[in-house]
Amino acid sequence: MKRLASFLFLLAAAVLLWPVATAKAATFAVAPVFPSNQIDRASGYLDLRVTPGSEQTLHIKVQNQTAASHRYQVAVNRAATSATGVIDYTKHDLPAAKSLAVNIETLLPAVQTVTVGPHKVATVALRLTVPQTSFAGILLGGIRVQQADGADAGQVAYVIGLQLRQTKPLPAPKLRLNQVAATATGSGVTVAAKLENTAATIVNDLNVKAAITRVGSTKVVLHRQVSGLRMAPNSVFAFPVALTPTTLAAGRYEATITAKAGAKTWHFTRRFAVKAAVTQAATSSTQSPTRHGLALAPWLVAGLIIVLAGLALGVFYLLSNR
């Protein structure tokens, strides 16, 4: 019995530690090569002073740390603002905000792939073409590199920030409220206030407070306040008024939003409608049974199989001893 108990204990420990043990470490590294027009060489990203109509070639180094040759995808992505209020460089060719005058993605090559030999370092060249017309503020993006083949394809990515500017003083942040919209999800209704940073500058330490009331009533049905947010230049932030979907009856509502960054404060009021079709779609989604059953993570399924197999072996061991 002691041997059986020890065996089952070790089996349970192996199952608990298995997902951690199989987590793969990074197999490559990237680094920028600073050109002569780099503003601050102490920074870990490319911060370049450019002139209208100029052209130059940017370089980054990709180091393959494995014993096999691999392909790596290199893409320049325009900075966006995620729904969690952070600056995001992971997506390419996103819809542009109306205030965006120059798209940094159009100034450099499209997505390209480079092959790096085992334990080798390759230098990737990116040709930058600055527009003939001058621009104020900054153009912000990221050079994203990820492995494109093998078992680690798409699992690990690195981003080297890329910031372009022509003039030293940066414009002050400027926000506007584009829309407040209610949409149906699988578990209720979500309400998002779409704020746009119309200035070519980063909004730091943004505080947003939103309250939703029904038109003709002072009772607050939804409320949220978040601080420490950031917005990319000329980007849209779909601020979720509720973190989780909620139940809202059809009707007309009013959103009151206050945003603050530094000494700047913006106040917005916008009415919007929750249509009956939205509430019906949300209700039917939450009440209808799922057709796919319970979805389990692959590692959990494997772990359960190991546990069941171990229990079967343990019972067999016990019965054979008897």
N, C-alpha and C positions, 0 to 999 in steps of 0.2 A: 504493500500500500504506500510505503514511503517513496519507493521508486516511481510509482504511478503519480503521486502528488507532485514530485519533483519534475517529472516529465510534463505534466499539465501546466505547471507554473512557468517552466521555460518556454513552452509553446505559447502561452498567453503573452508573455513578455515579448517574444519574437513578433507576434501579430501587432502589438501596440507600437513597437519600434519600427516596423517594416516600412511604412510610408516615409519616415524620416530617413531611414538608411538608404532608400532608393532615390532620394532627391539628388539631382545632378548639379554639380558645380559648374561654374562658367568655364567654357572651353576656348574662349578667345577674348581678346582685349582690343580696345581702340584708343587712339590718342590724336589730338589735333596737331597740325604743324602751323605755327604762328607766322603769318606773313609780316612784311615790314609795316603795314598799316594797322597792325593790331594795337588797340588802345591800351590794354592792360595785359601784359604777359604773365602776371601772377594769377590771372583767372584761368579756370579750366575749360573755358569755351571761347569761341571765335567772336570777338567784339571788334568790328572793323569800321574804320572811318573811310567812307567811299565818296567819290565825286561823280556828278552826273555824266553819263556816257562812258564811264571807264569800264575796262575789262581786266580780269585777272583770274588766275587758276588757284583754287584752294586745294589743299592736300590734307588727307587724314591717313593715319596708319592703322592697318588691321593686322593683328598678330594672331596666328593660328597656334594654339597651345596643345594641339593633339598630334598623334603620329600618323594621321591620315589627311589627305587633301580634302578641303571643303570649299563650298561656294557660299558667299555672303551677299545679302541684298542690302543695297545702300539707297536710301530715299531721303530727300529733303522735304520735310513736312512743315507747313505753316502752323504757328502756335495757335491753339484754340483754348477755350475755357470749358472744362468738364462740368457736369451737373453737381459735382462735389465742391466746386469752387477752387480748383487748382488749374495751373497752366499745363496743357496736355500737348505732347509732340508726337503722339503715336499714330495719328491717322493722316492719310494723304488725300488730297483733292476733296476736302470737305466744302460744303456750300459756304460762300464768302458772305460776310456781313456787308450791308449796303454802304457802310462808311469806309470800307477798305479801298484805298486808292491804288496800291501796288501790292500784288501777291508775290511773296518771296519765292514761292514754288516755281513761278514762271521765269525767274532770273537764273535758274540753275538747271542742269540736266534732269531728265525724267528718271524714274527708278532704274537703277543699273545693278548688275551682278558682277562680282569679282571672285576669281578662284585663287585661293591661297594654299600653297603646298604645306606639308607637315612641318611644324616647328619653324615656319617662315613668317616674314613680315612683308606685307604688300602695301604700297602707297597708292591710294585712290585719288584721282584728279577730278575736280569739279570746276567746270568753267562758269565763272560768275560774270553776268552782263548787267551792269547798272543802267536803269532807264535814263534817257536823255534829259527828261524833265526832273527837276529837283523835288525832293519830298521832305516834309518836316517830321520830326519824331523818329521812331525806330521801326524797322521791319524785323520781325522776330520769327525764328523758326528753329528747327532742330535737324541735324543730320543723323538719321536713325539707321543703325546697322544691326542686322540679325542673321543668324545662320539659316541658309536656305535648303540644306539637304541633311540627310541622316536622321538619326533618332532625336536629335536636339533641334530640329528645324522649327523655328518660330517660338521656341521656349524661352530663349534668353535674347534680350536686345539691349543695346547701349545707344544713348543719344548724346551727341555733342551739340551744345547750344550754338546758334548762329544769330548774331545781332548786327544789323547794318544801320548806320546813321550818317547823316551829312552835317547836321548842325549840332552844336553842343547843348544849348538849352532845350530841354524837352517840354512839350506841351503838357498842360495840366489835364488830369483825367476828366472825362465828361461822359456822364451816363444818361441814357434815355430808356424809357419803358416802351418796348415795341408791342407787346401783347401779353395778355393773361388768358390762358386757355385751359379748359378741362378736357381730359381724355379718359377713356375707359381702359382699364387693364384687367388682368385675370383675377384680381382680388378687390376691385373697387374703382373709385374715381381718383385721379391725380390732378392737381392744379399746379401749374408752373407759370412763373412770371419771367418773361424773357427780357432781360436787361442787356443793353448793348453799350459797350465802351466805344464811343465814336472817335476817341483820340488815339493817335499813334504812340501810345505810352502804356506802361504796365500799371495796373491799379493794385496797390499793395494794401494789406491790412484793411480789407473791406468788411464793413459791418452792414448786414441787411436784416431788416425787421419787416415782416409782412403780417397783415391781419385781413381775414375774409369775413365779411358780414353779408347777410341777405339784404337786398334793396328794400328799404322801408323799415329795417330793424337795426338796432345797435348791438345785438348779441353777436359776439365773435364766434364763428363756427370753426375757423381754422386759424392757427397762429404759429409763427415760427420766427426765431431770431438766431442768427449765426454770425460769428465774428472770425477774423483771421483769414478771410477769403482773398483770392487773387484773381485778376482777370488779365488775359492777354490783350495786346493792342488790337483795336478794331475787331472785336470778337463779341459773340452773343453768349450770355450766361443764362441757361434755362433753370432759374432758381426754383427748386421744388418747395412749395409752401408746406407740404406735409411729407415727412420722410417715408411713410407707408401709405398706400392707398386707403381712402376713407369712403364713407357712404354720404353722398350729397344728393338731396332731392332735386328734381328738375326745377329750374327757376332762374331768376336773375340775381347776380351777386356783385358785390363791390370789393375791390382789393385796394387796400391802403398800404403803401410801401415806402419805407424810409431807408435810404442807403447813405452810408458815411464812410469816407476815406480821408484820413488826415483832417485838414480844415474844411474839406468840401462835404456838403450835405445836399442830398436830392430827395424831394418828396414827390410821390406819384400817387394818383388815384385813377383807377380804371374799372369800368363795369364790364362784366362778361356774363355769358349765359351757360348754364348747364342744361343741355337739351335732353328731352325724354329719351331719345335714342341712346345717348351716352349712358344714362343710369340703367336702362334696360339691358344694354350690352354688358355692363359691369355686373349686374345682378345675375344674368344668365350664366356668365363666366364663373361666378363664385358658387352657384348652386348646382351646375351641371357636373355629373361625375366625370372623373378623368378616364380617358380611354387607354392610357398608356400604363396605368398602374404606378407603383412606387419606383422611382428612379434612384438607384444607388451608385455611388462612386465606384469606379473599377477596383480601386485598392480595397474598398470595404467589402465588395463581393469576394475578392480573392481571400481577404482575411477571414470571412465567414466560412469559406470552403476549407481553409486550413484548420480552423477551429473544429468544424464538424468532423473532418478527417482525423484530427488528433483525438477527439472524444471517442470515435469509433475504434481507433487503435488502442486507446486506453481501456475500453470495455473488453476488447478482445484479449488484451494482456491480462486483465483481472480474471476473466473466465478461464483462460488457459492455465493460470497458476492454480486456480481452484481445482 
